[in-house]
Amino acid sequence: MSTNSIATAVLSADGHSYRYQPLDRLLPAERLAELPYAVRVLLENVARRSPTALDDVLARARTGDGDCELPVHPNRIMLHDTTCLPALADFAALRDSVAELGGDPGRLQPAVPVDLTVDHSVIVEEYGHPDAVERNLLIDFRRNSERYAFVKWAERNLNGFRVVPPGTGIIHQVNMEVLARVVWREDAADGGPPWLHPDVLVATDSHTPMINALGVVGWGVGGLEGQAAMLGEPVTIPYPRVVGVRLTGRLRPGVGATDLALTLTELLRAKGVVDRFVEFCGPGVATLGWAERAAVSNMAPEYGATCVYFPYDDETAAYLRLTGRDEAHVRLVDAYLSAQGLKCTKTSPEPVYDDVIDLDLATVEPSLAGPDLPHQRLPLSRVPGSFRPTTHRPATTTAFGEPLPEGPVAIAAITSCTNTANPTLIVQAALLAERARQAGLTAKPWVKTSLSPGSRVVEDYLREAGLLVPLAETGFHVVGFGCMTCIGNSGPLHPELERLATDARVDPVAVLSGNRNFAGRVNPRISQSYLASPPLVVAYALAGSILHDFERDPLGTDAAGTPVFLKDLWPADEEVAARVATCVRPELFRANATRLREGTQAWRDIQAPDGIRYPWREDSTYIRRPPHLTRLPGTPPDRLCIKRARVLLVLGDDVTTDHISPAGAIPARSAAGRWLAERGVARRDLNQYSTRRSNHEVMLRGAFTNAAVRNRLLDPPGDYKGGHAYTADRSAVLPVHEAAPTYRAAGHDLVVVAGRNYGAGSSRDWAAKAQALLGVRAVIAESYERIHRNNLIGMGVLPLEFADGDGASAHVLTGEEELSFDGLDALHVGENPVAWHISRPDGSRTTARLRLRLQTRQELAYLRHGGVLPYVVRRAVAAS
């Protein structure tokens, strides 16, 4: 730990002494009080860990003017398995590259603790019966044993690398319930009193800001950036621009966390907070419980914010006690944050923000979001009108014993992340299910129902409340403890709906309590999905159609023939609160924490290879040495240049990482499916793209295959489902992974052109890796989502932007043009002007103005080295 910055202070608590870096010695008290709380936390981090950068940061903090970098050193890293496995493959390949260049591979070790939660691999294959959770976990282990052996290799050979095994919970709830300390205690190297500092982390999941609800500063990064942080590199960000959201009033009865989260998602996406910090203030904050705050913070990537911060207050302390944290630690947290001016109280002055948005909580109404974007908020009454039918042949004959309605709900999933951290919403859904069973109602037979909690504590308190049985009787059996339906691990639909959807006779719909609903993400058969609270998920399972009008139409009739409406089933807030108060107790959380790392017998039985360097298997269909870390030269190239470039793809707005690199099921007829079948993989075990991200052969064959991808270079683009492109000689149109190599063979670099919000969605490294390995050297877009932009730089791909007022639609491109770029030889931190020269076959030439925004010196270094991983290898060799 670096302690050579500013004079330290001593805190006494419960008879013990602790040292800390006092913020009040960095800035005058009145100026410190004006800083947003999240910025104060980062200021402490810089002062303690990067004192050479402190003068610039303090100058910016004092005046509020100018720009500077913040080199942030997280005290811990978190990963989940679908980002961790490719990151671990990169890590193992880094060791190989260091050894091949004459360095010591054993020197590559994590510099901070790393926690992996294995939570993104389990799939809803089995549902609707009591042992669904056990069956799904057995399938998970059968398919993923090689991946899990790789994880165990890492656990043995990486210092400070710890694993939360499959079947335990999701990364965000594990973080909130167990791992987050809010204040970190660190032993001193000199044997003196230990150090205290705020808990600061990064994690390789875009929804990491959920932890901001506890006053912990943390955000999502790509695996590339996460690997560098693991090795001690700072996560360097520009000095944050902070948008304050001032809350007044309180939520009305019947309005919950989901409604608030979706309202703020709509509001903040419209405001434009990409790359911004968001911090909540005002009297309304005190009326929100920890679970409402967690739902709002979790949705950060859906409106583009980096961090969505609720300052530590008495509600945070109450949550720490509820989840069984040691009482002495809770008192220490409170004492330290109070001493540092990091605790928000009723008398705390409101910080000064770069911008402020006001929201009266009383104006929030029951809401859903859909049909394909998280910020498409809809009042419940407007949901039927949002449905977009594409078929006009109603299915009259089905195997269900009753006519199938238009807009059938094919999936109703109470899934993890946004809402299963919220006991109020889960208990509310369970009470609604209990009343439905009492009235003789259950889910419609075509609906695939599932309950996949983010923590085993959810099952524990539902059992104690006597509510697991009515949920199961309504169709909602527990199917697993992981990120399932929301990530695309929804499994197949009911066979009859699969058949009807294949024949284009129905437009199946999903309703889920998750956070993303992009077309095709939840299930490849489903293009329209709606985000909803858990009780509304149950309601739509009972209704069976997204067109159901809950105000006008009954859900069915009871034994006496009386119509039953949703309002008859909806439990009162007071009833829900009373049940939560009796069944959600600290001892449940403490018991869960003690078994966090045990895993099942199947997990404990997995054997792993040993050794500093991983023994790659050439016949593996899961784990292969990454090609971007093979035959790496010892020095970076002399200059950045793009040679004889051609456009591979021209895409529209809102191209997500799901479009670029899918996460869902690998279709048997896809190029990836055929490649796996040729190597003996059974059709039932093709698994998900997300689970095969450590195999570049599969991932390149999956790039741009989402059915919604349309290459506007093709004429007409609608003739091709998924990404296709011309070959270099224009003789054929092939899938992208087949077309791209023809350009490399002809000596052309490649460029992708796109519209707004390029790379929205999950923090998916492979969306950048796939483009880099296809030969894409630059993307030209109108705007980027933060993590994807960072990932492109991490792979050495230039994220170029159109000048203001310009865009993709203003340029008529055929793909025959040759492109060149001026301005890449003298890059600097800030906005770099780049001239884009477009030379056409007829001899004409036009030039467009672009810009390349480089936010930090670190980004500049990564680009010059061809990406973050070559940079890390060369640094490690030099250190050897």
N, C-alpha and C positions, 0 to 999 in steps of 0.2 A: 504493500500500500504506500502511495506517495503521501508524505506529510510535510513536504517542504514548501508549503504555500503560505498561508496566513496563520497567525498565532491561533492555537487551539484553546478550547475551553473544557471544563470538567463539569459533568452532571452527576449528582448523587441521587440514587433511587434505591429504595428498599435496602439501604445499608451497603450498597455497592457504588463504586466510582466508575465513570465512563468518560472517554474523551470524544470530542466532536469538533467539527469545523463550524464555528459560529457565523451565521449569515449576517448578524448585526455589526460585524467588524469589516464587512465588505462594502456595505452601502449605508448611508444615513437611514435612520429608522423610518422617516417619512417616505423616502423613495422605495425602501424595501416593501413597505405596506402597499405601495401602488403596483408592484409587480404581480402578475397572475401567479397563483400558487404553484402551478406546474413549472413555471419558469424559475421560481425560487428553488425548487428541487434540482433542476438542471444546473443552476448556478452553483449549488453546493457540490455537485458532482465534478464540475469543471475545476472549482477551486481546490478540491481535494485530490483529483487525479491528473489534471492537465494544467498545472500552474503557469506554464509558459504561454498558454492561450488566454489566461485570466484577464490581462490588461485590456485586450480587445473586447472581451465579453462584458467587462465592467463598464467600459466606455459606452457600449451600446445600451446597457441596463440603466446607466445614469441619465442618459439623454433621451432614450427612446428613438434615436435617429441612427441611420446607417445600417450596414449589414456586416455580419461576421459569422464565423463558423463556431459551432459548439461540438467539440470532440467528446462524445458521451461514452463513458465506460460502464456498461451494465455490470451489476454484481452477479447476475446469473442469466442463463439462456434457457429457453424452453423450445421443444420441438414436438411435432407429432409424426406418426410413422410415414405418411405419404410425402412429407417434405424431408423428414429425417433420413429415410433410406437413400434417396439420391444424394443427400448431403454427406451421408456416411460413405457412400461409394466414391464421391469426390474426395473425401478425407483420406480414404485408403489409397486412392490414386495419387493424391498429393504426396503421400509417403513414398510411393513408387517413383514419382518424378524427382523428388529430392534425392533419393538414393541413386537414381540413374545419372544425376548431375553431380554426384560426388559428395552430397551432404549426408547428414545423419538423420534418417527417418524417425528415429526415436525421439528427436527433439520436438516433433510436431505433437503437442499435447494441448488439451484445452487449458486455457489460463483462468477460467472461471467455472463454477459448477454448471453442469448441463443436465437438464431433466427431459427425458423422452417419455411421452405418454402414447402408448400404442392404442389408438382409438379410431382410426380412419379406414380400417380394413374390413370390419365385420359388415355383412350385407343382410338385408331382410329377405332371406330365402324362405324361411319358415315363419308362419304367422297364424294367428287364430287358434292356437292350442297352448296348453299350459307349459309344455317343455320347449317352446320355440326358442327361448334364450339359450338353452343348452345345445340344441341342435345347430343353431346358427354359429355358436362358438366352435363346435366340432368341425363344421365346414370351414370356418376361418382358419383353424390350425392345419387342416388337411391341405388347404391351398397355399398357406403362407409360411409353412415351417421353415423353408429355406431363408426367407426374409427374416424370420425371427431368430434363426441361428446366426445370421449376420449381425443382428442387434446384440445378441449375447457376445459375439466376438468383440464388438465395440465396448460393451460393458466391462469386459476383461482387460482390454488393451488401451482404453482411453481414461486418463486420470479424471476423477470427478464426474464421470458419466453415469447417471442413474436412470433406471427404467421403471415406469409404471406399466405393468403387464396388461395384455388384452383382457377385456371383460371387466375393467375396473371403473372407467369413466372417461370423460373427455378432458382435453387439455385445459380448457378454461375453468371448468368447475373444480378440477383437481388443484389448479392454481389458486382459485378463490378460497376453497374450503381448507386446504392443507398447506400449500407451499408458500404462499405469499406471507411475508413477515411484516410488511408495512414499514417497519424499521429493521435494518440489518445490523447484527452484532458481529464484529470481526475481531479476532484476537490480534493483539499488537506484536509485531516482530521483536520489539525491545523488551518484552516481558512486562510492560506497564499495563495500566488500565486498558480494557478493550475499547475499540472504536465503535461509535454508532453513526449510521448514516441512513438516508432514505433508501428503501428497496426500489431499485431501478432495474428493469429487465427489457429485453427484446425477445420475441418468439417468432417462429416461422409459421405463423398463421395470421391472416389479416384481421381476425376478430380478437386478437390479443388485447385491444383496448378495453375489453370487458373488465379487466383488472383495474382500470382507472376509476371504477366505481368505489374502490376501497382507498382512494388517495394514493395509489401506487402509480408512478409514471412508467408506462410501458407501451410499446407499439409493435406492430407486425413488420417483419422484414422478410425478404426472400432468403432462401437457404444459402445463396451465395454470400450475402451480407452477414447472415448468421454464422457461417463458417469462419469468416474473417474475425467476427467478434469473439468466437470461441477461442481463437488463437491470440487474443489480446489486442487486436486492432480496434480502435475506437469506432463507434457508429457516429459518423460525423454528419450533422444536420445544420441547415441554416438557422440562425437565431429565430425562434418561433414567432410567427404572427398569430396572435391569439384572439379568437372571436368569443366574446362573452355571451352566454344565453341567460338572460335575467328572467327567472320564473316568479310568477305571482299566483295567488289563489291556491286552490287545491283541486285534485281530480274529483269529478262528480261520482256519486254511487253508480256502480255498474260499469265504470270506465277503469281500465287496468293498464298494466305495464306495456302490453303489446300495442294498445291504442296510442299511448304516449310515444313509444319508440317509432311507430310508423308515421305519426304526425311530425315528429322531429326529423325523421328521414326525408320526408317530403319538403319540409321547410328549409333544411340545411342544404339539401341538394339544389334547390332552387336558388338559395343564397350564393352558393359556390364556396366551399370550404376545403377544396382539395389542397393538400399539403399544409393545412392550417391545424393549429391546436384549437380545440373547443373547450371552454371551461364554464361550469354552471355557477350561477350566483343568484342572489335575490331571496326573499322570504319563502318563496315556494319550494326551494330546495329542501328545507327542513321538513316539509310535509311528505317527501318521498322516502320510502324505505329503501334498504340496500338492494332489494330485488328489482324495483323499478329503475334504479340507477344502473344496475348491471345490464338490463335489457337495452337501455338507451346507449350505454357505452359500447356494448357488443355490436351495435349496428354501425359503428364508425365507418367501416369501409363502404357501406351502402350509400353514404353521403360524401365519402372521400377524405374525411378528416384523419390526421395522423394519430391524435390523442384526444380523448373525450373525457375530461377530468372533473371529478367531483372531489373537492378538497376534503381531507380527513376531518371528521366531526364526531359528535357523540353517537350518531347512528352507525358510523364505522366501528367504533369501539363496541357497540352492542352486537354487531355482527361477529366480531372476533370472539366475543364471549359465547354467542350462540353456537358457533362452530367449534367450541371446545378448546380454543387457544388457552395456554397457560395464563392464569390471572396475573402473575408477576410480569409476564411479557406485555400484557395489555396495559398495565400501569406504566411500564417503561416506554412503550410506544407513545402513550399520552403525554408523559413527562417530556420526552425528547422533542416531539412535534410542537408542544406548547412553547418550549424554550426557544425553538427555532422560528417561531412565527408561522408554522405550517399547519396549525390547527385553526379551523374556521369556527367561530362562535357567533352568537347573536349580536355581539358588539363589535365584531371585526369589521373594519372598513372595507368597502368593495374595491377590488383592484381596478386599475385603469387598463382597459382592453383596446385593441386596435379597432374593434368594431363591436357593436352590441345589438343583439336581437332580443326582443321582448316576446314572451309567451305567457298568456293567462291560462293556467292549467284547467280552469273551469270550462274553457272552450273546446277541450279535447273530447272527441266523440268515439263511440265504438267503430272500429275500422278494420279493413283488410287491405292488402296490397296485391295488385296484379293487373293484368294476367301474366306479365313476364318481366317486370322490373320491380325492385324493392321499394322504389320511391313513388310508385303509382298507387297512392293511397286512395281508398274508396270507402265512403260510408257503407254500412251493411246494405242499405236499401238500394245502392247503385251497383252492387256486384252483378246481378243478372244481366244488366245492360252492358257490362264490360266484356262479356263472353263473345268471342269471335268465331262463329261456326265456319268450318271450311267444307263440311260434308252436308249433303242435302238429301240423303237417303236414309231415313230413320230405320233402325234395326227393329223389325217387328217380331221376329222369331229368335228367341234366345234360350239358353239353358237355365235361366234364372227363375222360371215359373211366373214371371210377370214382365210386362213390357219394359224395355229399357228406355229411360228418359233421355232427352237431348242434354248434352253437357254432363254426362255421367261422371260422378266423382269416383275415379279409379283408385286413388290413394288418399287416405286420411291418416296423417302421421303426426302424433305428438312426439316430435323429434327433439334432439338435444340443442344446446347452445343458448339461443335467445330466451327460451321460456322455461326449460326444465330446471333452471336455477331458481325458479320462483315458486315456492310452496303454495302461495295464494292461488296462482293460476292452475297448478296441478290439482290441488284439492278442489278448486271450483269445477274443473273438468270432471273429476271423479264424482262429486256430488250430483252433477248434472246427469252423468251416466247412471248413478244409483236411482235417480228419480225416473229416468227413461225405462230402466228394467222394471221398476214398480208399476209403470204404465203399460208394460208389455212390449216396449219398443227395443229394437236392436239395430245394428248397422245393416244397411242393405247388402245383399249377398255379393254384389259385384265390387264392393269397396274393399280394398286391401288396407286393413287397419293395423296400426302398430303403435307401441309405446316404447321409445328407446331413450331412457333417462341418461343424463350426463353424469350421474353419480349414483352409486348404490344406496346412498342415503335416501334418495327419492323412493325407492322400493321399500326401504325400512319404514319410513314414516307413513306411507300409504298402507302398509300392512298393519301398523299400529292403529291407524285410524279406521281400519275395517273397510278400506275402499279399493283394495286390489281386486277383490272378487267382483264387485259391480262393474268395474272397468273392463275386466276380462269378459264378463257376461255380455257386455255391449260390443265386444269385439277387440278391445284394446288390451291384449296380453303384452307383457314385457317381452320384447324380441331381442334385446341386447343393450349393452352399456357402451355406446360409442356414437360417433358422428355418422349417422346412417343415411336416412332419406335425404337430408338437406344437402349432403355432399354428392348425392347421386347413387348411393348404395341402397337403392329402394328395392332391388331385385325385380323379377318379372311381375307383370300384372296378373290378375285372374286370367286363366287360360282363355275364357270366352271373350274377355275384353281384348286380350292380345290378338285373337283371331279377327274380331270386328275392327280393331284399329289397323291391322295389317291390310284388311280389305277396304279401308277408308270408309267404313260405314258409321263410325262414331268418332267424336273428338273427345277423348278422355281427358279429365282434368285432375289435378292434384290440389289438395288443401293440406298445408303443413304448418307447424308452429316453428318454422326455421327462419332463416334470414336472407335466403337467396332463392329466386324463382325464375332464373333465366331460362329461355326456351331450350328444352332438351336436357337441362341439367339434372332435374329430379329423376327423370326417366326418359330414355330416347323416344318412347312412344308418345310422350306428353309435351306439347308445346305451350300449354297454358296452365300456370300454377298460381296459387294464391297463398300468401302468408297470412296466418290467422292465429288468434290466441288458442290455447288448448281447449277451452270449453267450446269454442266455435268449430274446432276440428271435429269434436264429438258430434256437434249439431249437424254438420255437413255429412258425416257418416250416416247419421239417422235419416237425413233428407235424401241422400243419394244423387243429388243433382246440384250443380252450381247455379241453376236457374231458380231454385226454390226461393219463394218469397216468404220469409219467416214471419212477417207481420200479418200476411193475409192467409197463408196456407198452413194447415196443421201438418205435423210430422207423422201423424197416424191417429189411431183411436185406441182408447183403453178397453178393458174387458167389458165395460158397460156401454161401449159404443160412443163414448164422449170424445170429441176431437181434442187432441193434445197439441198445444202450441209451444213454441220455444219459451215464451214468457212463463209458461206453467212449470217448466223444468229448471229455469235459471235460479240458482240459489242466491239468497240475500248475502250482501257483503258481511253482515254481522255473523251469520252462520258459518261462513268460510273462515273468518278470522278466529272464531271460537275453536273450530276444529284444528286449525293450524297451531294455535296456542297450546293445545293439549298434546299434539303428536310430533311436533318438530322441536327436538330437545338436544342440548349439547352432547349428551352421552352417545347419541346416534352418530354424530360427527366424529367424536373421539374414537369410537369403535371402528369406524371406517378408516380413519387415519392410521390406526395401528396395523391394518391389513393391506395398506395401500400397495406395497411392493411384493406381496406374497405370490399372487398369481395362482392359477389352477395347477393341478398336477401335470396337465399337458404342457404347460409353460415350463414347469420345473424339470420336466424330462428332456427338454430340447438340449441337444449337445451342440457345441460351437467349436470352430477351429481356434487355435491359439497362434500367437506370434505377432510381432509388431507390424509386419506386412501381411495383408489379407491374401490368401491363396485363391485367386480367381479360377473359376471353372469355365472352360470354353463352351461347354454344352449347356450352361445355365440359361434358363429362360427368364430369370428374375434379376440376377446380379452380374453385371458385366463391367469391365473396366471402361470408364468413360473415354470416348475418343478425343474430347477436348483436352485431356490430360495425358495424351500419348505422344511420345517423341517431341516433347516440349523443348525448344531451344533455350539455352542458358541466358540469353540476353533479349531484351525487347526489340521490336523492329525500329529502324532509324526514324521512320516518319509514319504518320497516319495518312493513308491514301486509299481511295476507292477506285478500282480500275475497270474501265469499260463497262460501267454498270448498266443493267437492264432492270426494268420493273417486272417483278414476278406476279404481284397481286395488287389490285386496287380494290379497297374495301370501304364500307360505309361507316356510319357512326356507331358508337356503343359496341364495338367488337371486344368481347370479353376474353379473359384467359380460358374460359370454357370453350370458346370458339377456336382459339389457337391451339390449345392442347387439352383434349377432353379428360375427364376424370371418371366417367361412368363406365358401364359394362362394355366389354370388347365384343362386338358382334362377330359371330362365326364367319360371316361372309366378308368381313372387312379385310383389308390388307394385313393388319396386325393379327387378326384371327386366323387367317390362312397361314401366316408365317409360323404362328405357334402350333397349329395343327400339323404342319409339315415336320415339326420337331417332337411330335408325339403327345402334345398336350390335349387332354380330352375336352370335348366341347363344354362340359359342365364346369371345367376348371380354367376356362379362359380368364376368368377374374376381371378386375377393373383396370382401366388404364392407370388409375391412381396407385394401384399396388405394383405395377410393373415399370415405375419411373426410374428404376435402376438398370433398365435395359433399353439402350438407345435404339436398338433395332425395332422394338415395339413402338416406342414413343415417336420416332420419326414417321412411321407408317400411320400414326394416329393424328399427326399434325394437320390442322385446318380441315379435319374430316367432319366437323359438326355440320349437320344438314342445313343450318341457317347461313353458312358461309357462302357468299356470292362474290365471285371475282368479276369485277366490272370491266375487265379487259376482254372478257369473252362475249360473244355475240350470238344469241342473247345469254346473259349470265344465268337466267332462271332455268336453262336446260340442264344444268349440272347441280346435283345434290352434293353439297360439301365442296371443299376447295379443289379446284382444278386449275391448270395453267397451261399456256402454250409451251411447247418445247422450244429450245433456242433457235432451231431452224424453221419454226412455225409449221412443221409438217404434221403435228398432232396436238391434241389436247389430252393431257394425262393428269392423274391425281398429283397433288403438289409434290409428294415425296419422290415421285418418278420424274416429274418435269424438272425439278431444281438441279439434279446432277448434270443434265444436259448443258446447262449454262456454265457450270464449273468446268466441264470438259472443253467448252469452247472459249474458256478464259474470261468469263464475265463474272463480276460481282453482282449481287442481287440487292434490290430495294423493294420494300413494301410501302405502299401509299394508303393512307386511311384518313378517316374523319375525326370526329370528336371522341374523347374518352377512350382512347385506345388502351386496351389492357385492363379494363375495369374487372372487378371480381376478385377471385382468390389470389393469394400471394403464391403464384405457381411458377417456380423456377423454369419448368419445362416449356412454358410459353415463350421464354427468352432463349432457352437452350435449343429448342427445336428450330427457331429461326436462324440462330447462329450456325447450327450444324447443317442447315439447308443451304448455307452460303449467303444469307442476308447480312449485309454489312451496315445497312442503315434502314431505319423506318422514318417516313415523313408523315406526320400526323398533325391534326389541328390542336389536339391536347392529349395528355396522357394521364392515367391514374398513377399515383405516386410509386407504388411498389413495382409495377411493371416497368416503369421508366428506370428505376434503380436496377432492376434485374437485367434490362437490356445493356446498361452500362457495365454491369457485372460480367456480362458475356462479351464485352468488347463491341457491342452494336451501338451505333450512334442514334440517339433519339432526337431526330431533327423535327423542328416545328415550323409550320407555315407562318409567315409574317401576318400581323393583324390585318384582317380584311381579305385574306387569301385563304384558299382551302382546296381540298382535293377536287371538288366539282368544277373549279375554275380552269382545270388543266385537262385538255383532251389528250389522252394517252392510249396508245394501241399496244404497247409492249415492244414495238420495233425500235423505239428511240434508244440512243446511247446517251448515258448520263455521266456527267462529271461534276465535281464540287470544288470550289475554291474557298479557302479560309480555314482549312483543317491543319495547316502547318504551324499556326501560332495561337493555339488555344490557351485560354486563361479562365480562371474562375469568374463567373458572371455570364453575361449574355454575349455569345460569339456570333457575329454575322457570317452567314455562309451563303455563297452564290451557287444556285443550282442551274446548271447548263443542260438544256435538253436539245440534243441534235437528232433531227429526223432523217429518214432515208432519202427524202427529196432534197436534202442539203440545207433546209431551213434550220434556224437555231433560235431558241428563246431562252431567257434567263429569268429565274424567279428568286425572290429573297426568302431565305430561311434563317432560322436561329438555332443555336445549340446552347441550351442553358446548362452550365456546369455549376453546381451549388457549392462544391468543396474541392480542395486540393486533392483529396482522396479520390474523388470521381475522375479527376484529370489523370491521376496516376494509374487508375484502373484501365482507362481507355488506352493510354500509351503502352501498357503491358499486354493489351489484348484481352483484358478481363481481370477480375479479382483473383481468380485461382492462379494464373501464371504469376501475378504480382506476389502472392503469398509464397509460392514455390521459390521464386528468386530471392525473396527476403530470407526464407529459411536456409537456403544454400549459403547465402552471404553470412548469416549468423553462425553457420557451422564452421 
